[in-house]
Amino acid sequence: MRKLIAFDEDTFDKLKQLGRDRMATFQELADEAFADLLKKHGIPIDLRDALRRSARLDGVTGKTTPRSKTRKAKAR
C-alpha cells in the first residue's frame, strides 16, 4: 500500500544523507522508523512479536490454570 508523506526540505535532505551514509533505501529508513514508533507504544510489529508478548504476559500474570488433582469417588 502506498501513502504520501510530506517532509520539509531540511528533514528530507537529512534523511537522504542518512540513507546514503547507511547504504539504506528511503523505504528501509521508513520501515525502521515506524517499527521503532510501534515498539515505543507497545504495539506488536508482526505475528511473532505478538505471540512473544502474549507468552511473556501469560507467564507474568499466571494465567495458566492448574489441573485439579481431586477426583470424585465412583458411586457403587
Rosetta constraint file for C-alpha pairs under 8 A:
AtomPair CA 7 CA 11 HARMONIC 6.19 0.50
AtomPair CA 7 CA 12 HARMONIC 5.77 0.50
AtomPair CA 8 CA 12 HARMONIC 6.23 0.50
AtomPair CA 9 CA 13 HARMONIC 6.08 0.50
AtomPair CA 10 CA 14 HARMONIC 6.28 0.50
AtomPair CA 11 CA 15 HARMONIC 6.19 0.50
AtomPair CA 12 CA 16 HARMONIC 6.14 0.50
AtomPair CA 13 CA 17 HARMONIC 6.22 0.50
AtomPair CA 14 CA 18 HARMONIC 6.08 0.50
AtomPair CA 15 CA 19 HARMONIC 6.14 0.50
AtomPair CA 15 CA 26 HARMONIC 7.52 0.50
AtomPair CA 16 CA 20 HARMONIC 6.32 0.50
AtomPair CA 16 CA 26 HARMONIC 7.08 0.50
AtomPair CA 17 CA 21 HARMONIC 6.10 0.50
AtomPair CA 18 CA 22 HARMONIC 6.11 0.50
AtomPair CA 19 CA 23 HARMONIC 5.60 0.50
AtomPair CA 19 CA 24 HARMONIC 4.74 0.50
AtomPair CA 19 CA 25 HARMONIC 5.79 0.50
AtomPair CA 19 CA 26 HARMONIC 6.27 0.50
AtomPair CA 19 CA 29 HARMONIC 6.99 0.50
AtomPair CA 20 CA 24 HARMONIC 6.46 0.50
AtomPair CA 20 CA 25 HARMONIC 7.92 0.50
AtomPair CA 24 CA 28 HARMONIC 6.04 0.50
AtomPair CA 24 CA 29 HARMONIC 6.81 0.50
AtomPair CA 25 CA 29 HARMONIC 6.47 0.50
AtomPair CA 26 CA 30 HARMONIC 6.19 0.50
AtomPair CA 27 CA 31 HARMONIC 6.05 0.50
AtomPair CA 28 CA 32 HARMONIC 6.19 0.50
AtomPair CA 29 CA 33 HARMONIC 6.14 0.50
AtomPair CA 30 CA 34 HARMONIC 6.12 0.50
AtomPair CA 31 CA 35 HARMONIC 6.05 0.50
AtomPair CA 32 CA 36 HARMONIC 6.15 0.50
AtomPair CA 33 CA 37 HARMONIC 6.26 0.50
AtomPair CA 34 CA 38 HARMONIC 6.19 0.50
AtomPair CA 35 CA 39 HARMONIC 6.12 0.50
AtomPair CA 35 CA 45 HARMONIC 6.42 0.50
AtomPair CA 36 CA 40 HARMONIC 6.05 0.50
AtomPair CA 37 CA 41 HARMONIC 6.53 0.50
AtomPair CA 38 CA 42 HARMONIC 6.23 0.50
AtomPair CA 38 CA 43 HARMONIC 5.07 0.50
AtomPair CA 38 CA 44 HARMONIC 6.94 0.50
AtomPair CA 38 CA 45 HARMONIC 6.69 0.50
AtomPair CA 39 CA 43 HARMONIC 5.71 0.50
AtomPair CA 39 CA 44 HARMONIC 6.74 0.50
AtomPair CA 39 CA 45 HARMONIC 7.18 0.50
AtomPair CA 44 CA 49 HARMONIC 5.40 0.50
AtomPair CA 44 CA 50 HARMONIC 5.01 0.50
AtomPair CA 44 CA 53 HARMONIC 7.74 0.50
AtomPair CA 45 CA 49 HARMONIC 6.10 0.50
AtomPair CA 45 CA 50 HARMONIC 7.26 0.50
AtomPair CA 46 CA 50 HARMONIC 6.26 0.50
AtomPair CA 47 CA 51 HARMONIC 6.14 0.50
AtomPair CA 48 CA 52 HARMONIC 6.13 0.50
AtomPair CA 49 CA 53 HARMONIC 6.14 0.50
AtomPair CA 50 CA 54 HARMONIC 6.09 0.50
AtomPair CA 51 CA 55 HARMONIC 6.11 0.50
AtomPair CA 52 CA 56 HARMONIC 6.18 0.50
AtomPair CA 53 CA 57 HARMONIC 6.12 0.50
AtomPair CA 54 CA 58 HARMONIC 6.18 0.50
AtomPair CA 55 CA 59 HARMONIC 6.31 0.50
AtomPair CA 56 CA 60 HARMONIC 6.35 0.50
AtomPair CA 57 CA 61 HARMONIC 6.08 0.50
AtomPair CA 58 CA 62 HARMONIC 5.79 0.50
AtomPair CA 58 CA 63 HARMONIC 5.31 0.50
AtomPair CA 58 CA 64 HARMONIC 7.12 0.50
AtomPair CA 59 CA 63 HARMONIC 7.10 0.50
AtomPair CA 59 CA 64 HARMONIC 7.89 0.50
